[in-house]
Amino acid sequence: MDIVDPPQPALGRILPLAPISVTLLLPGFLCQCDPPVEVPESLIAWTGACLSIPCLYRSCVLNPIKTKKLTINSLTWYLNPGYDSEKKDFNGTILYKHNTSISPAVTERVRFLGDLERDCSLQLSDLRASENGSYGLRLIVLSIAQKPEEKKWMTKINVNVMGKRESPGLPCRNRLKTHSPPHPLL
Protein backbone atom coordinates (compact mmCIF):
# COMPACT_ATOMS: atom_id res chain seq x y z
CA MET A 1 0.00 0.00 0.00
CA ASP A 2 1.38 3.34 -1.04
CA ILE A 3 1.33 6.21 1.42
CA VAL A 4 0.30 9.41 -0.28
CA ASP A 5 1.00 12.81 1.23
CA PRO A 6 -1.99 15.17 1.28
CA PRO A 7 -1.93 17.56 -1.68
CA GLN A 8 0.03 20.76 -1.00
CA PRO A 9 -0.69 24.00 -2.84
CA ALA A 10 1.97 24.73 -5.39
CA LEU A 11 4.00 27.82 -4.62
CA GLY A 12 3.45 28.99 -8.17
CA ARG A 13 -0.28 29.21 -7.55
CA ILE A 14 0.06 31.22 -4.30
CA LEU A 15 2.90 33.61 -5.06
CA PRO A 16 1.44 35.32 -8.17
CA LEU A 17 -1.43 36.62 -6.03
CA ALA A 18 0.85 37.98 -3.29
CA PRO A 19 1.86 41.21 -5.12
CA ILE A 20 -1.78 41.91 -5.97
CA SER A 21 -2.98 41.42 -2.39
CA VAL A 22 -0.18 43.63 -1.03
CA THR A 23 -1.00 46.32 -3.61
CA LEU A 24 -4.64 46.31 -2.56
CA LEU A 25 -3.61 47.03 1.03
CA LEU A 26 -1.59 50.13 0.15
CA PRO A 27 -3.22 53.39 1.35
CA GLY A 28 -4.94 55.33 -1.38
CA PHE A 29 -5.12 52.42 -3.81
CA LEU A 30 -8.92 52.34 -3.83
CA CYS A 31 -9.41 56.11 -4.26
CA GLN A 32 -9.85 56.97 -0.62
CA CYS A 33 -11.12 60.47 -0.18
CA ASP A 34 -10.21 61.62 3.31
CA PRO A 35 -10.18 64.57 3.42
CA PRO A 36 -12.04 65.45 0.21
CA VAL A 37 -11.03 69.12 0.37
CA GLU A 38 -7.54 70.62 -0.08
CA VAL A 39 -6.74 73.66 2.09
CA PRO A 40 -3.51 74.84 3.72
CA GLU A 41 -3.06 73.71 7.33
CA SER A 42 -2.63 77.29 8.52
CA LEU A 43 -2.35 80.89 7.34
CA ILE A 44 -0.98 84.09 8.87
CA ALA A 45 -2.61 87.47 8.25
CA TRP A 46 -2.61 90.97 9.75
CA THR A 47 -5.50 93.01 11.10
CA GLY A 48 -6.96 95.20 8.37
CA ALA A 49 -5.58 92.93 5.64
CA CYS A 50 -7.31 90.84 3.01
CA LEU A 51 -7.22 87.09 3.62
CA SER A 52 -7.85 84.58 0.85
CA ILE A 53 -8.23 80.94 1.88
CA PRO A 54 -7.49 78.72 -1.15
CA CYS A 55 -9.69 75.65 -1.23
CA LEU A 56 -10.23 72.91 -3.84
CA TYR A 57 -12.43 69.82 -3.90
CA ARG A 58 -10.58 66.63 -4.71
CA SER A 59 -11.65 64.70 -7.77
CA CYS A 60 -12.97 61.81 -5.66
CA VAL A 61 -15.99 63.92 -4.61
CA LEU A 62 -16.96 64.60 -8.21
CA ASN A 63 -19.96 62.83 -9.62
CA PRO A 64 -19.04 61.35 -13.03
CA ILE A 65 -22.71 60.68 -13.85
CA LYS A 66 -23.48 64.42 -13.79
CA THR A 67 -20.67 65.59 -16.08
CA LYS A 68 -18.18 65.69 -13.22
CA LYS A 69 -20.10 68.29 -11.19
CA LEU A 70 -20.63 67.99 -7.47
CA THR A 71 -24.05 67.24 -6.11
CA ILE A 72 -23.75 69.68 -3.20
CA ASN A 73 -26.45 69.64 -0.56
CA SER A 74 -24.69 72.15 1.69
CA LEU A 75 -21.49 74.19 1.75
CA THR A 76 -20.84 76.35 4.83
CA TRP A 77 -17.76 78.28 5.97
CA TYR A 78 -17.53 78.77 9.77
CA LEU A 79 -15.32 80.79 12.09
CA ASN A 80 -14.44 78.72 15.18
CA PRO A 81 -16.73 75.76 14.45
CA GLY A 82 -17.72 73.38 17.22
CA TYR A 83 -19.74 70.19 17.14
CA ASP A 84 -23.10 70.18 18.94
CA SER A 85 -23.72 66.56 19.95
CA GLU A 86 -27.43 67.19 20.67
CA LYS A 87 -28.12 68.65 17.22
CA LYS A 88 -25.53 66.36 15.62
CA ASP A 89 -24.25 69.28 13.58
CA PHE A 90 -21.66 72.04 13.68
CA ASN A 91 -22.20 75.56 14.95
CA GLY A 92 -20.09 78.72 15.05
CA THR A 93 -20.04 82.06 13.28
CA ILE A 94 -21.33 81.42 9.76
CA LEU A 95 -19.24 83.34 7.24
CA TYR A 96 -20.82 81.87 4.10
CA LYS A 97 -23.59 79.37 3.46
CA HIS A 98 -24.59 78.36 -0.06
CA ASN A 99 -28.11 79.55 -0.99
CA THR A 100 -28.67 81.18 2.43
CA SER A 101 -28.74 84.83 3.48
CA ILE A 102 -26.17 85.82 6.08
CA SER A 103 -25.94 88.92 8.28
CA PRO A 104 -25.08 92.06 6.20
CA ALA A 105 -22.27 92.83 8.68
CA VAL A 106 -20.59 89.61 7.54
CA THR A 107 -21.48 89.62 3.84
CA GLU A 108 -19.95 93.03 3.14
CA ARG A 109 -16.52 91.72 4.20
CA VAL A 110 -16.75 88.06 3.16
CA ARG A 111 -16.80 86.79 -0.40
CA PHE A 112 -17.12 83.22 -1.65
CA LEU A 113 -14.70 82.86 -4.57
CA GLY A 114 -15.69 79.30 -5.44
CA ASP A 115 -17.62 77.96 -8.36
CA LEU A 116 -19.32 74.96 -6.68
CA GLU A 117 -17.56 72.66 -9.14
CA ARG A 118 -13.94 72.41 -7.91
CA ASP A 119 -13.23 75.68 -6.08
CA CYS A 120 -14.40 76.45 -2.53
CA SER A 121 -12.09 79.43 -1.80
CA LEU A 122 -13.14 82.17 0.61
CA GLN A 123 -11.95 85.77 0.97
CA LEU A 124 -12.25 88.13 3.96
CA SER A 125 -11.45 91.83 3.74
CA ASP A 126 -10.52 94.22 6.56
CA LEU A 127 -9.55 91.31 8.82
CA ARG A 128 -10.16 91.80 12.55
CA ALA A 129 -8.23 90.47 15.54
CA SER A 130 -11.42 88.70 16.67
CA GLU A 131 -11.27 86.60 13.47
CA ASN A 132 -8.19 84.79 14.74
CA GLY A 133 -8.79 81.06 15.17
CA SER A 134 -10.10 78.04 13.37
CA TYR A 135 -11.99 78.25 10.08
CA GLY A 136 -14.05 75.29 8.98
CA LEU A 137 -15.63 74.25 5.71
CA ARG A 138 -18.64 71.97 6.20
CA LEU A 139 -19.36 70.10 2.99
CA ILE A 140 -22.34 67.80 2.51
CA VAL A 141 -22.69 66.01 -0.82
CA LEU A 142 -25.20 63.53 -2.14
CA SER A 143 -23.60 60.28 -3.22
CA ILE A 144 -25.40 58.90 -6.26
CA ALA A 145 -24.82 55.19 -5.88
CA GLN A 146 -27.14 52.22 -5.77
CA LYS A 147 -28.68 53.79 -2.69
CA PRO A 148 -28.49 57.63 -2.44
CA GLU A 149 -26.53 58.62 0.63
CA GLU A 150 -25.34 61.90 2.16
CA LYS A 151 -21.63 62.20 2.88
CA LYS A 152 -20.44 64.88 5.30
CA TRP A 153 -17.03 66.41 5.99
CA MET A 154 -15.59 69.22 8.10
CA THR A 155 -12.24 70.57 6.95
CA LYS A 156 -10.44 72.98 9.29
CA ILE A 157 -7.68 75.55 8.81
CA ASN A 158 -6.01 77.66 11.49
CA VAL A 159 -5.67 81.39 10.86
CA ASN A 160 -3.34 83.48 13.00
CA VAL A 161 -4.37 87.17 12.82
CA MET A 162 -1.47 89.31 13.99
CA GLY A 163 -1.24 93.03 14.84
CA LYS A 164 -1.34 95.68 12.13
CA ARG A 165 1.33 95.36 9.46
CA GLU A 166 3.84 98.22 9.16
CA SER A 167 3.76 98.49 5.36
CA PRO A 168 0.55 99.36 3.52
CA GLY A 169 -1.48 96.35 2.47
CA LEU A 170 -2.92 95.63 -0.94
CA PRO A 171 -6.68 95.79 -1.45
CA CYS A 172 -8.60 92.56 -1.96
CA ARG A 173 -8.89 91.30 -5.50
CA ASN A 174 -12.10 89.83 -6.84
CA ARG A 175 -10.58 86.48 -7.78
CA LEU A 176 -7.91 84.35 -6.22
CA LYS A 177 -5.09 83.89 -8.71
CA THR A 178 -3.57 80.44 -9.00
CA HIS A 179 -0.61 79.39 -11.09
CA SER A 180 -1.29 77.21 -14.10
CA PRO A 181 1.24 76.14 -16.72
CA PRO A 182 1.16 78.17 -19.96
CA HIS A 183 -0.83 76.64 -22.79
CA PRO A 184 0.69 76.51 -26.28
CA LEU A 185 -0.89 78.89 -28.74
CA LEU A 186 -2.78 77.14 -31.52
Protein Blocks (a to p, Z undefined) as FASTA:
>chain_A
ZZdddddddfklmmmmmmmmmmmmpghklopabdfbdcdfbdcddehiacdddddddfkl
pcfklgoiacdfbdcddehiaddfklopaedddfbdghiacdfklmmmgccfbeolmpcc
dcdehiafklgccdddddddddddfbdcddddddddddddddddfbacddddfbdcdddd
ddddZZ
